Amino acid sequence: MADERTPRRFRRAEPRPPTLGTHDPVMVFGSALATSLMDLGHEVLGVDTDPGLVQRHSRALTQTVEADATDPAVLAQLGAKEFACAVVGIGTGIEASVLTVAALADLQIPNIWAKAISDPHARILERVGAHHVVSPERQMGERVAHLVTGRMMEYLELDPGFALVETAAPTELLGRTLTEVGLRSNYGVTVVCIKPAGGSFTYATADTRLGPGDTLMVAGETRKAEAFAELPSDGSAA
């Protein structure tokens, strides 16, 4: 593959638990995540069977290789064991993603992330050795559904049944401090941070007084966080 740069030499990853350090090298298969990892300071080896895709990313990543990642022998030749983390972002070929994860697991890569396009796909990836499985389409669908059907500005499910919600301060609570409001006892949520009208997000304290246009980031059981976000507000938060 043509590339005028001389690729930087990858460091050998020392044995570690399945967590990623600040500059650990990462092997990425078919994922747009690669450039973001570069921005965070990681060395990234991009692997794909599409020569056009490999060429397009050749200057953006530390190194790119056109190869069949489902072949354990190919992964061994690429030095997969030297990498602290592998990300399998193959989006359309379920068989290819499963075989790639299985091959990486056989090589005992300590931190394997994989993208799933369905719940059965996710279960299979976990069974063949993925340490972390993400389902971006399903997660985005859940998030957007919450946003378009309610008053929430942002929604993030931290765990099944527990969510972080961004919403405007309810009208009925304006002019009162968080202590006076008693959010946890009366509404079942906790204010994580607050953005005053025209200001930036900052820590909330017991003495924080809610004002018109304030934006709150609250956490709690999903149904309680949703119910809190549905309380009437002046709608001017930004």
C-alpha positions in Angstrom: 0.0 0.0 0.0 1.4 3.4 -1.0 2.2 5.6 1.9 5.0 8.2 1.8 5.2 8.3 5.6 7.4 5.9 7.6 5.0 4.3 10.1 6.0 4.8 13.7 7.1 1.8 15.6 4.6 0.3 17.9 5.4 -0.3 21.5 4.9 -3.7 23.0 2.1 -3.7 25.5 3.0 -5.0 28.9 0.6 -7.4 30.6 -2.3 -5.4 32.1 -5.9 -5.8 33.1 -8.5 -5.0 30.3 -8.3 -1.2 30.6 -6.7 1.2 28.1 -3.9 3.6 29.2 -3.5 7.1 27.8 -1.1 6.2 25.0 -1.6 2.4 24.6 -1.6 1.2 20.9 -5.0 0.1 19.5 -5.8 -2.2 16.6 -9.1 -1.1 14.9 -11.1 -3.1 12.4 -13.5 -1.2 10.1 -14.5 1.6 12.5 -14.8 5.4 12.3 -13.6 5.3 15.9 -10.0 5.1 14.7 -9.5 8.9 14.1 -11.0 9.8 17.5 -8.5 7.4 19.2 -5.7 9.2 17.3 -7.0 12.5 18.6 -6.7 11.1 22.1 -3.1 10.3 21.6 -3.1 6.6 20.9 -1.2 4.9 18.1 -3.7 3.2 15.9 -3.3 0.4 13.4 -6.4 0.3 11.0 -7.2 -3.0 9.4 -9.8 -3.5 6.6 -10.3 -5.6 3.5 -11.4 -2.6 1.5 -8.3 -1.2 -0.3 -10.0 2.2 -0.9 -10.9 2.6 2.7 -7.4 1.6 3.8 -5.9 4.2 1.4 -8.2 7.0 2.5 -7.2 6.5 6.1 -3.5 5.9 5.5 -2.5 9.5 6.4 -4.9 9.9 9.3 -3.8 6.8 11.3 -0.4 5.6 12.5 -0.6 2.7 10.1 -3.2 1.1 7.9 -3.2 -2.4 6.5 -5.4 -4.2 3.9 -5.9 -7.7 5.4 -8.4 -10.4 6.3 -8.9 -10.0 10.1 -10.8 -13.2 10.4 -7.6 -15.2 9.8 -5.7 -15.8 13.1 -2.5 -16.3 11.1 -2.9 -12.8 9.6 -3.5 -11.2 13.0 -0.4 -12.9 14.3 1.7 -11.6 11.5 0.3 -8.1 12.2 1.6 -8.4 15.8 -1.9 -8.4 17.4 -0.5 -9.7 20.7 1.5 -6.4 21.0 -1.7 -4.3 21.3 -3.4 -3.4 24.5 -6.8 -3.1 22.9 -8.7 -4.1 19.7 -11.9 -2.5 18.4 -14.0 -4.6 16.0 -16.3 -2.1 14.3 -17.3 -4.2 11.3 -20.8 -2.9 10.8 -22.4 -5.2 8.2 -20.7 -8.6 8.1 -21.9 -10.4 11.2 -19.8 -13.5 10.4 -16.7 -11.4 9.8 -17.1 -9.5 13.1 -17.7 -12.8 15.1 -14.7 -14.5 13.5 -12.5 -11.5 14.1 -13.4 -11.3 17.8 -12.9 -15.1 18.2 -9.4 -14.8 16.6 -8.5 -11.9 18.8 -9.7 -13.8 21.9 -7.6 -16.8 20.9 -4.6 -14.5 20.8 -5.5 -13.3 24.4 -5.9 -9.6 23.5 -6.6 -8.1 27.0 -9.2 -5.6 25.9 -11.6 -6.4 23.0 -14.4 -4.0 22.1 -17.0 -5.0 19.5 -19.9 -3.4 17.7 -23.2 -5.3 17.4 -26.1 -4.7 15.1 -28.6 -6.8 17.0 -29.2 -8.3 20.4 -28.4 -11.9 19.1 -25.2 -10.6 17.5 -24.2 -9.0 20.8 -24.7 -12.2 22.7 -22.6 -14.1 20.2 -19.8 -11.6 20.4 -19.8 -11.9 24.2 -19.7 -15.7 24.0 -16.7 -15.8 21.6 -14.6 -13.4 23.7 -15.5 -9.7 23.5 -15.0 -7.9 26.8 -17.2 -5.0 25.8 -20.1 -5.0 23.3 -21.8 -1.8 22.1 -25.0 -1.5 20.0 -24.9 2.0 18.7 -28.0 1.8 16.5 -30.2 0.5 19.4 -28.7 2.9 21.9 -29.2 5.8 19.6 -32.8 4.7 18.9 -33.6 4.6 22.6 -32.0 8.0 23.2 -33.8 9.7 20.3 -37.1 8.2 21.2 -36.8 9.7 24.7 -35.8 13.1 23.3 -38.6 13.4 20.7 -41.4 12.2 23.0 -40.6 14.4 26.0 -39.1 17.6 27.3 -35.6 16.3 27.7 -32.7 18.0 26.0 -30.4 15.0 26.5 -30.8 11.5 27.7 -28.2 8.9 28.6 -29.0 5.5 30.1 -26.2 4.7 32.5 -27.5 1.3 33.4 -30.8 -0.6 32.8 -33.3 1.4 34.8 -31.0 4.3 35.6 -30.6 7.4 33.5 -28.9 10.8 33.3 -31.3 13.5 31.9 -30.7 17.1 30.9 -33.8 19.2 31.3 -35.0 22.7 32.1 -35.6 23.7 35.7 -39.3 23.1 36.4 -41.4 26.3 36.9 -42.7 25.1 40.3 -39.2 24.9 41.7 -37.9 28.3 40.6 -36.6 30.7 43.3 -35.9 27.8 45.8 -32.6 26.2 46.8 -32.0 22.5 46.2 -32.2 22.0 50.0 -35.7 23.6 50.0 -36.8 21.6 47.0 -35.7 18.2 48.4 -35.3 16.7 45.0 -34.2 13.2 46.1 -37.0 12.8 48.7 -39.8 14.4 46.7 -38.8 13.5 43.1 -36.4 10.6 43.4 -33.6 12.3 41.4 -30.3 14.0 42.2 -28.9 17.1 40.5 -25.5 16.3 39.1 -24.8 19.8 37.8 -26.5 23.0 36.8 -26.2 25.5 33.9 -27.4 28.9 34.9 -29.2 30.9 32.2 -26.5 32.3 29.9 -23.7 30.5 31.8 -21.8 27.2 31.7 -22.4 23.9 33.6 -21.0 24.0 37.1 -21.4 21.9 40.3 -24.6 22.1 42.2 -24.6 22.6 46.0 -27.3 22.4 48.6 -27.5 26.3 48.5 -27.9 26.5 44.7 -31.0 28.4 43.9 -33.0 27.6 40.8 -33.7 30.4 38.4 -35.6 30.9 35.1 -33.7 29.5 32.1 -31.6 27.1 34.3 -30.7 23.8 32.8 -30.3 20.8 35.2 -28.5 17.5 34.7 -30.3 15.0 36.9 -29.7 11.3 37.6 -32.1 8.7 39.0 -34.2 5.7 38.2 -35.3 6.1 34.5 -39.0 6.5 35.2 -38.4 9.1 37.9 -35.9 11.0 35.8 -38.4 11.0 32.9 -41.2 12.1 35.2 -39.1 15.0 36.5 -38.2 16.1 33.0 -42.0 16.2 32.2 -42.7 18.8 34.8 -43.8 22.1 33.2 -41.0 24.7 32.6 -40.7 28.1 31.0 -38.8 26.4 28.1 -36.1 29.0 27.9 -33.2 26.9 29.1 -30.3 26.6 26.7 
